[in-house]
Structure formats: C-alpha cells, structure tokens
Amino acid sequence: MKDKNGPEQVIEDFLSNESASLSEEFTESLLVDIKKLNSENKSTNRGVSYFIPFVSFGVVFCALFFFTPLFDLEVTVDEKDDIALESNSLPSYLHEPEKIIIEDLMAIPQELNVSESFLSEQTYDLLVLLDS
Amino acid sequence: MQSIPNLLSSHGALLEMSGNQDRANCILSDDQLLMKEVAKQCPVAMEKLITRWKDGLFRFFDRSLRNKADAEDLTQRVFIRVYQSASRYQPKAKFSTYLFTIARNLLIDELKKKNRQQISIYSDELIQGQVAQTRNEVEEWNEILDIAMREIPEHYSTALLLRVQRELSYKEIADIMKVSESRVKTWIHRARTHLKQTLLEYRK
C-alpha cells in the first residue's frame, strides 16, 4: 500500500486535481451561448439564401459579358472578307505589284483599328504615282 | 445514471429550446450516440455531454495553465468547438480521444498566445518564497509541484495529465498527441521523475 504522504501519492493527488470542478451555472451559460451561436448561424444562412438570386443573376450577366467579344470577332472577320472583296475590285489598269501595295495600305487601317481609310480612286492613283 | 425522462424533466429551461418531437428523437446512450444527437442540434444531448466532461476538461486545463479563469474559458471553447463540428464527427476512435485532441489544440494555441516562458531552473529562494505563503503541508507540496509543472514542456505535462487524470492508454495518448507510444512513455517518465525530484529536494 502506498504511503499517503509518499512522493508518488502526493504527485498522483496533485495531478488528479479531484477538488477542481465547475458549477451548474457553467453548463447553463454555455448552453445559452450555444443557443445564441445556433441562431446566429441560422440568420447567416438565411442571409446567404436571400442573396442567391442576386448572385445567380450576376453570374449570368458575367457569362454574357464574357461571350459578347466572340460575336464582335465574327463581325470583324466578315468585315475583313468585305475588304478582301473590295481589293479584288481594284482598277484593272493597275499592275500586280501596285495592287499588292494598295491591298497592304488598305489593310493598315484595319490592323490599327483607325477609322480613316483610303477609299477614293484618286488617292490610289496618287499613291501609285508616289511609289513610281 | 439518470434516466431520459428524469433528465428531460429536470431541465425545464433547456427544454424550451427544443420541441416535443426533438425530445422524442433524443437517444441518450454513450458519448458517440450523444454526438449524433448533437449533430441534429439536440440540446439535451449537448447538455449531457457537457455535464459528463466539463470537470475532466477543467481539471486538465487547470493543471496545464494554473489559472482557473483560463481553464474555464478553454473548457467552454472546447464544447463550442465540439458543437460546431458535430455534423462532421466520425466515431472512429473513443470520444475522449476526439475531445482531448480538441482540448490539446486549444491549449497549445492558448500557450502560444500567452507566449509562455519556459523557466528552466527555479532557484531554491524562489520556491521557498512562494511556498512560505501557503498554510499546510499538502498546500506546500502542491505549490512545489505547481512550480515543477511550469518547468516541464507542454507535451510532457499533457501526456502525464492524460495518463493520470483520464487514465488513457499510451496508445490513446499517442493518438491525441500524434506521436509514437514509446515517445509518450518517455515523456511521462521524464515528467514524473522531474516532479518527484523537485518534491524530494524540497522535503530535504
């Protein structure tokens, strides 16, 4: 049998800490806190569900916004084709190298996205003269 | 053990939190079943768990932190965490292993927060000075052991307290502390040796 005042027993008693305990009020106040926590969580969830339609609308809007440039690209391709068609209808008296230069010049405004373009026939003639 | 009807009738205020249907759904058997009920937000099950484990946790924190207010606060935080994670609880191990894993994590956080200073050597004068204020022999020894507990690292004291207070096996302690069993044995042995030496030195 262990000595009541032996070091082992004293250490065991100290570590066991049997005298320490919490009151009933602790349990009650803790349950109240948990209840509060529960109601806070519920209100947060309610808040989240309230925002779901807005979030969905936002996502749809963003998706539409994202896909819109694709339509623009398609339009751009069409415009290029138009320019190509226009370039085919260059005056027949022009030589092949001159046609190439004019085509290149016509392509410049498209690439730089500048609205000005050399559309008049006199401008073409002037450029041909300058080049020669 | 208190029967379910007794438990339900003795806590009128608590029952206001739940309806009659909730009462009928509460199955109170062991801790793991209680946790399932807590996951369903059964307040009676939560109360049962708190009543069962509050003192055990408090004793553990009290000896680890040597501050009753902090020990009470941490005990409360353990139960709140248990409640919050009840829906994710998987009864793989003993409930005590789960509970004291949470407790230990909170303890480590608290010690970090407090930036506890590990005091390597206490002079005899310091021990004598503190102990002089205590009244009887047992209080003196407890004071000495309290000081000795401050000198050992957290993992030594946690392993020792889980062994003595909760009577957990080395395997369970190893699971909680995520180390090998042999290491747990070493820590417990070193902690005991230190406490014993400190006490014997004081008695001389």
Interface residues (C-beta under 8 A of the other chain):
Chain A: N5 P7 E8 V10 I11 E12 D13 F14 L15 S16 N17 E18 A20 S21 L22 F26 T27 E28 L30 L31 D33 I34 K35 L37 N38
Chain B: A13 L14 M17 Q41 P43 M46 E47 I50 T51 K54 D55 F58 R59 D62 R63 K68 A71 E72 T75 Q76 F79 I80 Y83 Q84 E137 V138 W141 N142 L145 D146 L160 L161 V164 Q165 R192 L195 K196 L199 L200 R203
